[in-house]
Amino acid sequence: MVDRTYDVVLYGASGFVGRQTVQYFATHAPANLRWAIAGRNPQKLEAVRAKVGVWVDVLVADSADQAAVDAIAAQTRVMLTTAGPFALYANTLVDACVRHNTHYVDITGEIPWVKTLIDRYHAQAAATCTRIIPCCGFDSVPSDLGTYLVVRTMQRDWGTDCQDVKAYFQAYGGLNGGTLASAVNLYDSTDTDQFNDPFLLNPPEFRTQGQSSPQWEANRDPQSPTFAPDLNTWAAPFFMGPVNTRIVRRSSALYEQWQEPYGPNFTYQEYFKLDEPFSWVKAAGVTAGLGVFMGMLQQPALRSLMQPLLPQPGSGPSEQTMNEGWFICEVMGTSSDGRKARGIIRDQGDPGNRATVKFVCESALSLALHSHELPGGPTRGGILTPATGLGDVLAERLRQTGMTLSVTLN
Ligand SMILES: NC(=O)c1ccc[n+]([C@@H]2O[C@H](COP(=O)([O-])OP(=O)(O)OC[C@H]3O[C@@H](n4cnc5c(N)ncnc54)[C@H](OP(=O)(O)O)[C@@H]3O)[C@@H](O)[C@H]2O)c1
């Protein structure tokens, strides 16, 4: 891949998140990095380039034009895409990246679509050592990397496996029109039974069949407020939990397949943490509100009533909201001999934009700049996760940006 024209191409660069990836690269990419921006509309791309004030190349391809997408994939070592819904606009990109041996990252949270990628491309990408890594945004880097760091710290410092991890989120930020469009497309185009499978993304030999099995029961998505004894407060189901948990379980299953397991019968779950006072009342309110919102989103008639009130594709929160946003992810691990570890991932900035842009751009830079240090070495490939495809390299790059990623053993 050394003879490629570019190290990284930012596809979807004219979208709401895409524009922020261009700004991020303009500010943070090393001066000698060869990068370009890409998308379907040359005028919009030129305008982004002029606004940011970077004179990188502009490459044009509608995602429906496989030949044009191929021409871009063949010229770069790494493809970063933010053009979503990904089930609509990223199939040709992944297909081209797998055939041209181009590493790939995105910010999807569309788990049923990730399942189709695994079925179609995992074996081929593994055979050609191509790293295809979806879910490198706020979904699911804090969950997946946080769990990986807690488990590996326990194993290294205590010599014990991990039995269980629970992640508790708190966050403040805004909502993007593109995120809503992706959620709507998901509900309209997918067999919703898939959402209930906690092991949807696991390799076949690690998929637990049967909803009454103890493994399924232990990993079922929470539906009601839960008391969190580790934090001495109440928590609600986290709305991104059904996405993030599937990614963490895939990481655990892949590492087990590679003889580096997290621990026997490892379980993972996540929640939205509420602070005292009245944390139970708040958790009940969040649970009820989430149920109503998700219910309305899934019903086309009800959805059409609320859609005009919500942000449209191409739009998102104000600069002020994005700058004032923040998130904290507390990752509580229990070792197989009952000891406790606590991981923290925390940063200033709106999770869906500032944090997501940092996560996905640093993921692409990890692939472009640290190819010899990545987990699994040069022979690893497939439809991977942030923890299996980027691991400690991404964690260290994120720390260098000022983000907190730490683990304390009790
Ligand atoms: N993981 C996370 O935490 C996270 C956070 C935020 C967003 N997201 C996801 O990221 C995606 C983008 O969000 P956003 O707010 O940036 O949405 P957006 O502003 O609506 O951007 C969508 C992008 O897709 C492009 N596009 C549409 N049709 C295309 C086609 N046929 N060929 C090529 N490109 C096409 C658009 O191009 P034009 O500019 O030419 O219209 C635009 O660049 C969504 O799927 C959202 O769910 C994930």
The ligand as an ORCA input file, in Angstrom:
! r2SCAN-3c Opt
* xyz 0 1
  N     -21.488      7.080     16.093
  C     -21.935      8.230     16.488
  O     -21.874      8.552     17.652
  C     -22.533      9.161     15.469
  C     -22.630     10.528     15.767
  C     -23.149     11.375     14.809
  C     -23.590     10.863     13.580
  N     -23.494      9.534     13.335
  C     -23.931      8.967     12.050
  O     -23.182      9.581     11.022
  C     -23.951      9.706      9.844
  C     -23.843     11.136      9.328
  O     -24.397     12.039     10.251
  P     -24.494     13.577      9.853
  O     -25.146     14.270     10.988
  O     -23.174     14.078      9.374
  O     -25.510     13.481      8.613
  P     -25.667     14.443      7.342
  O     -25.220     15.820      7.679
  O     -27.044     14.224      6.854
  O     -24.601     13.875      6.280
  C     -24.887     12.813      5.412
  C     -23.789     12.728      4.379
  O     -24.119     11.660      3.477
  C     -23.884     12.128      2.180
  N     -24.647     11.419      1.152
  C     -25.988     11.352      1.011
  N     -26.300     10.624     -0.101
  C     -25.120     10.237     -0.644
  C     -24.778      9.485     -1.780
  N     -25.697      8.954     -2.602
  N     -23.481      9.293     -2.055
  C     -22.521      9.791     -1.235
  N     -22.788     10.522     -0.145
  C     -24.082     10.739      0.147
  C     -24.259     13.587      2.214
  O     -23.718     14.257      1.095
  P     -24.140     15.752      0.699
  O     -23.407     16.649      1.639
  O     -23.671     15.866     -0.706
  O     -25.640     15.879      0.858
  C     -23.629     13.990      3.535
  O     -22.259     14.241      3.357
  C     -25.361      9.252     10.230
  O     -25.541      7.933      9.794
  C     -25.380      9.289     11.728
  O     -26.242      8.337     12.301
  C     -22.967      8.670     14.251
*
